[in-house]
Amino acid sequence: MKVVIVGGGKVGEALCIDLANSCDVVLIDKNQAVVENIFDQCDIQAVLGNGTDVNVQTEAGVKDADIFLAVSESDELNLVACIIAKKLGARHTMARVRNPQYSESVDFIKRSLEITTILNPEEEAAKTISRNLKFPTALNVESFAGGKLNIVELELEKESVINGLSLTEVGKNLGSPLLVCIIEREGKVFIPSGSCCLMAGDKIHVLGDNEALAKFYSMLGKSKKPISSAIMIGGGRVAYYLIKRLLQRKVDIKIIETDLERAKFLASSFPEITVINADGTDQDVLEEEGIGNYEACIALTGIDEENVILSVFAKHRGVNKSIAKVSRTSMLKILGHFGIDSIITPKSIVSDQIIRFVRSIIAADNSPVEKLYRLAGRRVEAMQFLAGDDLKILDTKLKDLKTKENTLIASIQRGRDLILPNGESKILPKDHVIVVTTQENIISLDDILV
């Protein structure tokens, strides 16, 4: 599978590293230092030049590309690069497009320019934040089966009623179909069995429908009531997309934006919200605006350190849910000790979306990947597959399948039915199957077999 990537920035770098082991990757970037930095991390080819230059694309072998990914910082460059790539013969094209003006015409642009798909990192980040606000006490929330199933990440407190219980006992006490599919304990990650006992300090990832998760929250003595008020610091693109989503849920929103023109734009675009033109990193301003009266604080400035400090400050002022946008993944390992509820990394979100796109094309005729999330510090993958007609895994009881270590078939959606499978369950054609695994490069459902 040949993949050509235009743009070696944060997203492009992540894609090169992710795809280098499974695909023939060629990077196009005009900055030699950027290319050399990526060369040091993974085995790829590179062409120096502008991604919209026909000669540069020709040199990169775009005519033979299965997938062409344009992820530079310029929307227009990405769109033009995809048009040229398609004309040269690339089978599938994807453009990263961030401008809200384009987002409202995505379908028209895709049809008119023959671009396979368009991805907006800021809008995807807003979707992730919006999901997290539905489960205030969760660290992260990932959605499957059209939103009917969610994987919710929680940290078990010392006084939790389920400490010391086995997963089988938890299931019996709950009385609803629910699955603990990942446990993070003392720096290690594993897929647990039913006999595994939970411990204080465990980070657990729980899969269930809304009813089962509500019962689980009730068992833990936690509220599942969605956030009804939020204060945002920073009014950039993520904030713009997030405001649109939260207003649909009638969330009371206040946003603090330091740039006067941007503040005016947000106020005119969303007359239902309160917009304050001030420095949201100033603690006196936050106190004046009543930060402690809001259920959620979402720090969306362009500076990672400011977002971290703002989120910690919000927790100290009694805010129930704090969310920080962090662009540098190198910071993530140390942030678990800061008490921030959720950390959103747009680069990782969009990288996962593009990897899903690539894998779905590789396995298009067999079992395409419909959803892909990387969990537990990106050490675990949770994927939703559409089962094709020609798979070894079909029509065999799960207890008779020899699957790879640390791999779990977590759910099967068959028509409108959601199934948390047992050993007697079988996978049939057209099923939507959720797999959770620590294994890498799972492209097709059959790849989970030994």
N, C-alpha and C positions, 0 to 999 in steps of 0.2 A: 504494500500500500504506500503510494507516494503522496506526501503532504508537503505543500509549499506554504510557508508562513511569511507574511509581510509585516514587519515591525518587531523589533527585538526588545521592546519595553518590558514592563512588569508582566503583562499577560503573555506576550510572545516568548519571553524567557521561560516562564512556567510551562508553556505548551511544548517547547523544544525539549525540556527535561522530561516531561511526562511521556512524550511520543517517541523519543529517540530509540528506546529499546524495542518498540513494536512496529515502527514505520520507518520508511526512508524519508528523512526530513531535510528540506532545503529552506534556509532562512534568507530573506531579502531584507537588507537594512543598509542605509547609507553611512552609518557610523561604525568605523572600523573598531573602535574601542568596545562598543556594544557586542559586536560579532565575536571579538576575541574573548570577552568575558563569558559568553555562552559556550564557545569552543572549549573553555577550561572545565566546563561542567558536564558536557555530554557530547556524544559522537554524532555530529550533523555535518551537512555541507552548507556553504553560504555563498551568496553573491552580493557584492557591494554595489549599491545603487538605489535609485528611486523605484518604488513598487509600481508606479504608473508608467514606467518606461517599457515600451514593447520589447526593446532589445534586451533589457535586464530580465524581463520575464522569460523571454526566449532562452537566454543563457541558463536560467534556473530550471529549464525543462518543464515549463508550465503546461505545454501541450500534452504531456504524458501524466499530468497530476490527477490523482483520484480526488483529492480534496485541496482546495485553495482557501486559506484563512487570512483575511486582511484585518489585522488588529493593531494598526498604528494609532497614534493619538489623533489623527485627522479623519473625521467622518467622510469628507469628500474624497480624500485619497483612497480610503478603503472602498468606497462605492465604485470609483473609477477603476481601481485595480481589479475589482471583481468583474466588471464589465469586460475589461481587456482579457482577463484570464479565461472567461467563458468563451470569448471569440477565438482564443488560441487553442481551446480544446479541453480545458479543465472540466472534469465531470460534475463536481459539486463545488459551490462557492459559499463562503460565509463572510459577512462584513460586521465588524463592530461599529455600531452607530450610537452616539450618546446624546445628540441634540434632541430635546423634547419636540421641536418642530417636525423632525423626521419621524419620531415615534408614533405620531398620530396618522401617518400615511404608510406604515410598514408594509401592509399587504399590497398596496398599489405599487410601491417601490420594488418589492420582490417580483411581482408579476411583470412589471415594465422592464426591469433591468435583468431579468432572468437570474436573480440571486437566490440560491437555495434557501438560505435563512439569514436573518439579521438579528444580532444580539446586542442588548443594551446593558452594560455592567451596572450602571446606576439604578436602572429600573429593576434588575434582578436583585440588587442589594435591598431595594425598598420592599420587594416581595418577601424577602427573608426576614426583614425587621417586622413587617406586618404580621407574619406568621408567629414570630416570637412574642408579640404583644397579645396574642390570643391565649397564651399560656404563661402568665406573669412569673410563676416560680420556676419555670424551665430555663435551663441554660441555653438550649437550642432546640429548634423544632424543624423537622423536615417532613414534607407532605408527599403522599403517594395516593394512587387510585383515585385521582381527581379530587383530592382533599378528604376522601372518606377515611383514610388511614393516616396516622402521623407517628413519626418516631420522635419521642420527647426525651431530652437529656436532663437528668436530675442528679443532684448530689445528696447522698443520704446523711442526715444529721445524726448526732450522737443519740438523741432521744427518739429517733424514728421507731415506730411500732413494728417495722418489718426487719429491723436489725436482728441478725441471728437466725432468721427464718430461711428455709430453703425456697427455691423458686416454685417448687411444687406446692409447698404450704401457702405461699403467697397467692397462687392461682386458686387454691381451694377456698381461702378466706375471702377472696374477691368475688368469686362466683360469676365472673365475666371473662370472655376471651381476651387475654392480654399476654404479651410475650416480652420478657426481658432478654434482649438479643445481644447486648454488648455490656461488658463490665470493664471499667478502668480501675485498677487497684494497685497502689504503690508503684506507679509508673509503667505497669504492664497492662496490656489489653488482651481480652480473650472472649470467645463466644461461650457462654455458660451452658451447662446441662441442668436438668431439673433438680438434681441433688445439690447443686451449688448453693451455699449459704451466703446471704448478704451481710456486709459489714459497714459500720459507720465510716464515712469518708469515701465510700465507693461512689464513682460516677456511673450511673446506669442509663442505658438507652432503652426505652420502653416503647413497644409497638402496639397500637390498638386503635379502635375506632373512637369517636368522640364520647360515646356512652361509657365504654370501658375505661377510658382515661379519666372521665369525670368521677367514676367510682373509685379509681385508684387514688386520685387526688383527695377524695373524701376520706379514704382509709388513712392517708398520711396526715390528715388534718390540715390540708392546704386548700387554698381557694383556686378554683379554675375560672373565676369570673374574669372576662377579658378586660384589658385596660380601657378606661373611659376618659382619661385625661392625660395629656403628654406635653412636655416642654422640650423643644428642640433648640440646640445651639448650632448655628450654621445653616444657611439657607441655599445651599448649592443644589445640584441636580438630584442627588439622592433625596434631599428634603422635598423637592418639588414632586417627585413621583410618590413619595411616602404620604404627603399631605392628601393627594388625590385618593389614595387607598383608605386612609383613616377617616376622611370625611364621609365616605360611603358607610362607615360603621358608626357615624355620629360621635366620633371622639372629639373632645374639647381640646383644641390645639393652641399653644402659644409658641412662637418662634422668635429667637433673638438673632439678628443678623447685623453685622458690623458695617456692611457696605450699604450706603443710603439708597443707591439706585436699585440694588437687588431687593432691598426691603420694600421699596415702592412697588416693584414688579410683583412680589409675592402678595402684597396687600391688595393690589388690583386684580390679581389672578384668583385669589381666594378671599373674598370679602367676609367669609364666615369665621376666619381665624383671627387671632390677635398677633400682630407683627410689631416687634420692638426693634428700633434701630439703635443698637448699643453694642458694647463689647461683651459678648456672652462668656468670656473667660474671666471677667472681673467678678470676684465673689460678692462684692457689694451690689452689683447689678443683679446677680442671681437671687440674692436675699430680697432685694426690692421687688423683684418680679414673683416672689413667693414660690421658689423652686420646691420647697418642702410640701406645698399643697397639691403637687401633681403626682399622679400614680406612676408615671414613667418619665425618665430623662434620656434623651437620645442625642449623643454628642457627635456632630457631623461636620466639624471644622476640617480644614485641609491639613491639620498638623496632628499626627498621631499622639504625641505626648500630651497635647492639650485635651484631646478627647478622653484619654485615660484619666487624667487628673480631674476633669469635669465629672466623669462617671463616679469616681471615688468620692468626690465632694457630695454628689447627689445622694449616694448611699448614706453618708454621714448625716445628711439633712432629712433622712427618713423616707426618701423616695423608694417605692416598692421595687421598681424595675429600672436598672440602668443598662444602657446599650452604648457601646463605643465603636465607631468606625476606625479600623486600623488598617493601613495600607501595607505596612512592612511586616511580612510574615515572620521575619527574624525576631520580632518582639513577642510573638505569641507564647513562646515557651515560658516567659517570666511573668506573663500577665495573669496566670491562674492564681497568683498569690495576692492580687490586688482587691479581690472582693467584687469585681465587676460581674454582673449577671450574664451578659452576652457580648461577644465581640464579633463584629461583622467585618469580613475582609473581601471587598469587591473583587480583587484579583483572583482569589481562590474560588469564589462563586462562579465567575465567568469562565475560569479555566475548567472547572468541573462540567459546566454546561457544554463547552466545546469538546471536551473529551467524550461526553455522552454522544454528541453529534457524530464524532469520528467513529466511535464504536458501533453506532447504529447503522452507519453506512457499510462498515466492514461486514456486519452480520445481517444486512438488509433482507436477504432471502431466507434467513434461518430463524434467528431470535433477536431482533433489534432491541437495543437498550432504550427504554422510554424515559427512565429517570436515573440519575446517578448523583449520589452525595458521598462526600468523604467525611468521615466522622472520627471522633477520638483522636484529634491531632493529625488527621489525614492518614491514620494507620488502618482504618477499616473502610470498606466500600459497601454502601447499601444501594442496590440496583434494582430497577423494575424492568423485567423483560416481557416481550410479547412472544409467547411460544409459537414457533412455526410448525409446519406439518412433518418435517423430516428431521427429528431429533432423537438421539439415543435415549434420552431421559424420559420420553413420553410413555404413558400407560404402564408404568412400573411403580409398585408400592415404594414409598419413600424409604421405608425400613430396609428395602432390598437394594437400594442404590449405594454404591461406593463413592462417597463424595470426599473431596479434599479436606484436609485438616482445617479446623476453625472456619467452617463454612456451614451456613444455616439457610434452609429454605423457610423463610419467615411467614410468608402469606401467599395465598392464591386467590385471585379474583376471577370468578367464572360467571360471565354475564353480570347480573346485579348482586350475586352472592359473594361475600367476603369470607374466606376460609383461613383460619389459623390451623395449618395442617398437622396431622399426627402421622405415625408410621404407616397407617393404612391408606393415607391419601395418595392420589396420583396426579400428575400433571398431564393435561390434555391440550390438544391444539387450540389456539386462540386464548388460552389462559394468560392472565397478567400475573407474573410471578415475581415476588420480592425475594432477593437473595442478599444475605449479609455475610461478608467474608473478609478475612485479613489477607487473602491471596491477591496477587497483582495480575493485571492484564487478563481479566475475565471478560472475554468478548461476547461469548455465546453461552446459553444455558448449559450446553454440553461441556463447557470448559470447567465446570465445577466438579466433574467426574474425574476419578483417579485414572 
